[in-house]
Amino acid sequence: TAVNTELYCSIDHKELYTLFPDFLDFTCDCRYSDCTHTKETDCGITKAVENGRISKERHESYEKLYLELKSVDRYK
C-alpha cells in the first residue's frame, strides 16, 4: 500500500541498522564511525556474521534493504 511505501521510504539508509536490534551489540566493534555494515573492513557486524553470532541470511536481508533505501530519491 502507499502508506507502507511511504513509511519504508522514510527510513534513512544510514539508520537502517538501528531497526535490527541483533546488530546493535556489534556496532561498537566497527572501525569506522560511518560504517554501512555492508562492505567495510573491520566491521563489527560482518565479523559477527563470520563468527556465527548473526545469521548470514539476516545480514543479507539488511544489505538488500540498505541498497534499496540508498537508491530512494528523497528530493522528488
N, C-alpha and C positions, 0 to 999 in steps of 0.2 A: 504494500500500500504506500501511498505518498507520504503518510506520516512516518512510517518506519524508515523510508528512504531519507527523509529529511533528518531524522534523528541519527541515523547511521552516518550521513554525510557531515553532520555537525561535529563529529569526533575528529579531533586533530590527530593526524598520524603520529606525531611526536609524543602524544599522551596515551596512545593505544595500550601500551604495556601496563598502564595502571588498571586496566579492565581485566587483566589476567593476574588475579591475586597470587597464584602459584609462582609467578615470576618475581614478585616484589622482594622476596628474601635474597635474591641473587643479583639485583641491580647494583648493589653497593660493591660488588666484585668487578664491575666493569672498569676498564682502564680509562675510558673517555666519558666525560660528563654528558656529552650529547650522543651517546651510543644509541643506535637504532635497534640493536639486538637482532640484527639480520646478517651482517657480514663482517663486522669489525673483529680484529684480533683482540684477544684478552677481554672478551665479553663474558660477564658472569652467567648470563642466561644460556649462551651457546655452550659454555663449559658444563653447566648443569644438565643440558641435554646430552652431551657426550658422556657424562657420568651417570646417566640414567635417573637423575633426580627430577627432571621434567621430561615428559614423553616427547618423542620426536614428532608424533602426529600433532600434538598440541602446539609445538613451535612452528610446524608447517602451516597450521591454521593461522597463527599470528602473522607469519610472513605474508601469507596471501592477503589477509585483511590490511596489513600495513601497506602493501603495494597498491591495493585498490584505493585506500584512503589517500595515499600520497598523490594519486592521479586525479583526485577530485579538484575541479576548478572552483575555488572558493570566491572568485571575483566575477561570477556571471551576473 
